[in-house]
């Protein structure tokens, strides 16, 4: 089954680029749900924030 909302919305390109720029060892810890929430939502999931907090600046993200 396909969620129609997931097929019509587009990820934030800046957030996609940020995730791609992370070190491999950090990317390996990020779940698909966390990555999806980060790319499509306005808030960073707390579990993801804990994994990437050392790589974000005030401009790039906000604690959710």
SVG drawing of the C-alpha trace seen along z (x, -y; Angstrom):
<svg xmlns="http://www.w3.org/2000/svg" viewBox="-3 -30 35 32">
<polyline fill="none" stroke="black" stroke-width="0.4" points="0.0,0.0 1.3,-3.4 0.6,-6.5 -0.5,-9.2 0.9,-11.9 4.4,-10.4 4.4,-10.4 3.3,-14.0 5.4,-15.8 9.0,-16.7 11.9,-16.6 13.7,-19.7 16.8,-19.7 19.0,-21.4 18.1,-18.7 18.8,-15.9 22.2,-17.5 22.9,-17.7 22.1,-14.0 24.3,-13.1 27.2,-15.1 27.2,-13.2 30.0,-10.7 29.2,-7.1 29.2,-6.0 26.5,-8.6 24.4,-7.7 24.5,-4.0 22.8,-4.9 19.9,-6.9 16.7,-5.0 14.6,-5.4 11.8,-6.9 14.2,-9.4 15.5,-10.4 12.1,-10.7 10.8,-12.8 13.9,-15.1 13.6,-15.6 9.8,-16.2 9.0,-17.7 9.8,-21.0 11.0,-19.5 13.9,-17.2 12.9,-14.0 14.6,-13.9 16.2,-10.6 17.8,-11.9 18.8,-15.2 20.9,-13.2 22.7,-11.5 23.4,-14.6 23.7,-17.4 27.5,-17.7 27.1,-18.4 24.3,-21.0 24.6,-24.8 22.0,-27.3 21.2,-28.0 20.9,-24.3 18.5,-22.9 16.5,-23.3 16.0,-21.1 12.5,-19.6"/>
</svg>
